[in-house]
Structures are given as structure tokens and as C-alpha cells.
Amino acid sequence: MPSACGRRWFVVLPDREPAPAVAASLASYACHTLTHASGRPWLVGCWPADQEVTTRAGAVRLAALGPSDLTPETLAAHGTAVDGAAGSFHLLASDGGEVYARGTATGTRRLFTAAGGQVTVAADRASTLAWLTGAEIDRSRLALRMLLPAFPFPYETVSMWRGVVPVPPHQALRLGSDGRVRSERWWCPPASDLPLDEAAPLLRTALRAAIASRVRPGQVWGADLSGGMDSTSVCFLAHQAGAELVAVTLQWSAPANEDARYARLAAGHLPGLTHLVCPSAQLPQPFTGASDRRPAGEEPTPVLRYRAQQERLAQVLAGHGARRRLSGHGGDHVVTPPAAYVHPLLRRSPRTGVAHAMAHRALRRRPLSATARALLSDRSLPRWLRQQAAALEAVRRDRAPDFGWGPPPALPSWATGRAREPAAAALRAAAESTEPLGSDRGTHAWVHQARLAGIDAAHRADAGMQARLPVEAPFCDDAVLAACLRVRPEEAGHPASYKPLLAAALRGIVPPALLQRTTKDHSSQEWYAGRAAQRPALAAWAEDARLVAAGLAEPGALRRAFLAPALLRGGCAELEHTLGLEQWLRDLESHPHPGHLKEHACEPDT
């Protein structure tokens, strides 16, 4: 069975003094310690024992931490050149006094560095290094977390603490025994040059391997079965892999919501499945427990709204024997490219590009003039970032992603000038040193979109561990993203087709009626009902908001947003990041010690 360890963290130490002193300060919190050939500590932390693969040969030490299809033999044969391996894992090496470390290209597994005790160390969590070095919150980065609709590149990976530096997901870290610290690019997106019928088998193979790297025949796994194509695909592949599935479906209250109907249809094709349909009225409402203070997460996240609800579902799944949970999260982000692909397509194939541009324009109801300007613009990424810094303003209801390097960032209407200036300054600074993630803006935007999903998957995994039911999101694996990126984006991104790449990849595995679904439901009624129920708590938040105290939010505007979100120009999504940020600051104030650092060992593996 999977390990019962409810924590996951580690610190990477160079093969030099005074690293042993740093290791000693972590010893009472750690479950595992791996050493360099010299005998000095190399990796200190806690991780599930069944997600550790290690090997050694002479002075070389290699480790992969996280679910993967690697074995000691394959790890020894390939060393750090294991690109394409299935799963989601950190790859680490100690060789002749030099340390190599990398996470995942999607950001599900991250790395940070900081100077601690006269030596630079790395860790998979920024909060670990902040605690270790006594770092303080960088208030200017709070403004970045207020930006909408998503964290702009390259600040999706930024840490919230001064002196704690993120390693970009596509780069690997090297720590020398002489104290040198450097990074190098280890991942580049593949060419997007295959027709759909050739790319689909690659995605099918990658998804199968992603599931197989986690699931063993006979294991009881919890699974989300929302009725959507992503979670349905994961359930069918897990069933093929031999898992005993306990699937949970949330039945939302809207009369026209079709999720539960499609979920029941899927369940009927999965013999042996335990299918649990949970009406939303029988679960905690969104925002339940907002006033309860808990150990702060790794960083602010908008998942506050469904925290209590997901904890209840985790209890239900665990009560049926599940030890881990599979999620379809990330499917929306990796199998369908954002509209930015139209920009290079127009230059490569003008007739096809115009047709796709008009389809996206019709979907978003964009004016023809604005569409033409976006398509004709040849701004580089640095110029685009500088333009966004100059034009940074409040969210507009009619604002929609264009064909640029990413969604134009905006601030909520309650943001002050003290919030706008550091956010704009950060965008200007990025323009001076940032390189695109791909060869054109379409590839760059697609990889960035996948990275946002991967980082969110890491947040969900942390929340799952707190609920004692770790969550796995195989769509966010690097190998799955690489398979998706191989398709010609115009064959996967036309808005008239719903996830054609995934439908082609799962043909013959998932019944046609499920692959042909083109609708996507929502839970807006629950969102507003939950917020209304928590009105007294949110009113109290507004009276002494930490964001107001930091000078980043105007008190009257913030109070109106908290108490009447229906009036917001950007809708309820405009409020999500601010609520998550306010909650995180309050949690951190109440629990300054990282929740994953506890002075007792993990539960024994079973």
C-alpha cells in the first residue's frame, strides 16, 4: 500500500562545511537522511518511502523523490538524463562534491535556494528555507499575488520571502563544494509539428504511464469523477491499471447541471467501481471555516472556498479504504493551447490563421479592431511586459485574453497605488532579464498555462496531505505535457472542437458518449450561498484586513467587495485571489512555524 507519511519536504545540502550544522538544526523534524560519499548529510527531510528511488556507484549518489516509473537500475543507467520518465519527481545527484537538483517543468515539484549558516542550501519548499534562515515576508510580492487573472510570467514561481530565491522549473540547480551556485536549463518544449492522429497515441501512452507510475493492481484509490472529460479519462485509465476505485461525484444544485448525469454514465462502464454521489447540500458550503486559523500553506492560494468541502470528501474516501486520491486537475491546461497560438499560425498559414482568429473572436465577443491589433502586433516578450507595466489598471468586465504572450494582468478595484507600483516595477524588472519559455508566443503561453496548473496541483497536494489523503494530478506530469505539446496547436485549439486531442487519445478506452460531451458546468449558486453564509466572518475580516494594514487595499472598496461580490466588474473570480491572500496572511500570523515541520516521525509504512 502507499506510504502513510502525511508530510513531504526536504533540504538539499552541499558537500561542504558548515552544511552538517544546518542538518543538525533539522534533525528533530526529519524522517530520512541521505549522505554524500564523504559522509556529510546530503538530503534531509520527510517523504513517502515508497516514492524514493536511490542508487549509488562509487562516489556518485542518485535519488528520485516522488511517484515515477524509475528503478535503481534505470536511474543508475541514465543518471540525470531521465527526460521522458513517467511520474512527478525531484531528481537529485551528488557526484564528486557537486550537487545537482531539479524539480518538474510544470512546477508540481519546485526548488528554492537561500543562504543559511554561511552556506547556500536548497529545498522543495520556500517556507522551509524562510524558517531556517529567519527570512521575512517581502511585502512587495503581496501586490504580485493580487494580480488577475493569473500570475504573470515569470512571477508564478516567486517566493513570498526575502532572500528565498526560486529556481525556474525549466532549470536545474548545481551547488559546488567550493560554494558556487549556478543553474542551467534542463528542459525545453518539443516541436509542435505532429498532426492530431499522430500526437494522440503519444498522449495516450504518456497518460497510461503516468497512471501506472502511481497505481498498483489491487490498491484502493480515491478518485474524482466530476463528469468532465479529464477526471473521466483518469478513472478509466486507473481502472485499466488494476486499481480498486472509490470515485466521488459532487452533485451541484443548479437544475440544468449535467455533471452527475455524465458521471453516472461513466460509472456504469467501470465494473467494480464504488461510486459515491454527494449532493452539495449535504457538504460544507464554500468558505466554511474561513475564520478557523490553521498552519499557513506554502503560499497564498484561492482554494480557500472549497477547503472544508474537500476535507469532508477526503474523509468519505478514506472511510472506504482509499489512501491516495487521483484528480483530473490540469487537463484543461495541457491538452488545449491558449489562443496565443493563432499569432504564429497567422504568419505560417494566413488563411488558416484568419479562420481560427475569427472563431476565437466570436467566442469571446471581441471587437474586430482589437482582434486585428493583437494579431498584427509583433512585440517581443520584454516589450510586452513593459507595456503591461505601463497599462496596469483595474479589472474590466469586457477584458478577455488576447493573442499576446499571456492574459493582460490587472489589479482589483480595491488595490491602492502602493500595490500598483511594486507590481508594475516587478513587470519592468522582468522585462530586463526574462527569456520566453518557447520559440514563439503560442508555445510560451501554453507552457506558462501548464505551469500555473502544476503549481496549483502542488497546492492541492499539500491540502490533501493535511487531510491525510494525498492528491495526485497525472495531467500535470512533464511527460504528459511534452506529449500534448507535440500536436499542431491549430488541431488542438480551435474553439469549435472540445478537447479534440484528449478525445482522440482516449478513443477506444472511454465510451464515445463521454468523449463527445461539449459542456462544462459550474457551482456559482454554491459559491454565492457560501459567501452569504460567511458574511459576518468576511465583515470582520474587512474591519481589520491585513492587506489594508499593509497599504495594499483601500478599506471601503475592499469591504464592499467582501460583502457584495455580485457588483464586481470582474465577477466573483476577481475576489478569489484577494480572499486567499488575506487568509494566508492571517494563518501565517497565527502559525508562523511551518506546518510540515513537526518534531515526530512519519507513521510507519504499511
C-alpha positions, 0 to 999 in steps of 0.5 A: 500500500502507499506510504502513510507519511502525511508530510513531504519536504526536504533540504538539499545540502552541499558537500561542504562545511558548515552544511552538517550544522544546518542538518543538525538544526533539522534533525528533530523534524526529519524522517530520512537522511541521505549522505554524500560519499564523504559522509556529510548529510546530503538530503534531509527531510520527510517523504513517502518511502515508497516514492524514493528511488536511490542508487549509488556507484562509487562516489556518485549518489542518485535519488528520485523523490516522488511517484515515477516509473524509475528503478535503481537500475534505470536511474543508475543507467541514465543518471540525470538524463531521465527526460521522458520518465513517467511520474512527478519527481525531484531528481537529485545527484551528488557526484564528486562534491557537486550537487545537482537538483531539479524539480518538474517543468510544470512546477508540481515539484519546485526548488528554492535556494537561500543562504543559511549558516554561511552556506547556500542550501536548497529545498522543495519548499520556500517556507522551509528555507524562510524558517531556517534562515529567519527570512521575512515576508517581502511585502512587495510580492503581496501586490504580485499575488493580487494580480488577475487573472493569473500570475504573470510570467515569470512571477508564478514561481516567486517566493513570498520571502526575502532572500528565498530565491526560486529556481525556474522549473525549466532549470536545474540547480548545481551547488559546488563544494567550493560554494558556487551556485549556478543553474542551467536549463534542463528542459525545453518544449518539443516541436509542435509539428505532429498532426492530431492522429499522430500526437494522440497515441503519444498522449495516450501512452504518456497518460497510461504511464503516468497512471501506472507510475502511481497505481498498483493492481489491487490498491484502493484509490480515491478518485474524482469523477466530476463528469468532465472529460479529464477526471473521466479519462483518469478513472478509466485509465486507473481502472485499466491499471488494476486499481480498486476505485472509490470515485466521488461525484459532487452533485451541484444544485443548479437544475440544468447541471449535467455533471452527475448525469455524465458521471453516472454514465461513466460509472456504469462502464467501470465494473467494480467501481464504488461510486459515491454521489454527494449532493452539495447540500449535504457538504460544507458550503464554500468558505466554511471555516474561513475564520478557523486559523490553521498552519499557513500553506506554502503560499497564498492560494484561492482554494480557500472556498472549497477547503472544508468541502474537500476535507469532508470528501477526503474523509468519505474516501478514506472511510472506504479504504482509499489512501491516495486520491487521483484528480483530473486537475490540469487537463484543461491546461495541457491538452488545449493551447491558449489562443496565443497560438493563432499569432504564429499560425497567422504568419505560417498559414494566413488563411488558416490563421484568419479562420481560427482568429475569427472563431476565437473572436466570436467566442469571446465577443471581441471587437474586430479592431482589437482582434486585428491589433493583437494579431498584427502586433509583433512585440517581443516578450520584454516589450510586452511586459513593459507595456503591461507595466505601463497599462496596469489598471483595474479589472474590466468586465469586457477584458478577455485574453488576447493573442499576446504572450499571456492574459493582460494582468490587472489589479482589483478595484480595491488595490491602492497605488502602493500595490500598483507600483511594486507590481508594475516595477516587478513587470519592468524588472522582468522585462530586463532579464526574462527569456520566453519559455518557447520559440514563439508566443503560442508555445510560451503561453501554453507552457506558462498555462501548464505551469500555473496548473502544476503549481496549483496541483502542488497546492492541492497536494499539500491540502490533501496531505493535511487531510491525510489523503494525498492528491495526485494530478497525472495531467500535470506530469512533464511527460504528459505535457511534452506529449500534448505539446507535440500536436499542431496547436491549430488541431488542438485549439480551435474553439469549435472542437472540445478537447479534440486531442484528449478525445482522440487519445482516449478513443477506444478506452472511454465510451464515445458518449463521454468523449463527445460531451461539449459542456462544462458546468459550474457551482456559482449558486454554491459559491454565492450561498457560501459567501452569504453564509460567511458574511459576518466572518468576511465583515470582520475580516474587512474591519481589520484586513491585513492587506489594508494594514499593509497599504495594499487595499483601500478599506471601503472598496475592499469591504464592499467587495467582501460583502457584495461580490455580485457588483464586481466588474470582474465577477466573483473570480476577481475576489478569489485571489484577494480572499486567499491572500488575506487568509494566508496572511492571517494563518501565517500570523497565527502559525508562523512555524511551518506546518510540515515541520513537526518534531515526530516521525512519519507513521510507519509504512504499511 
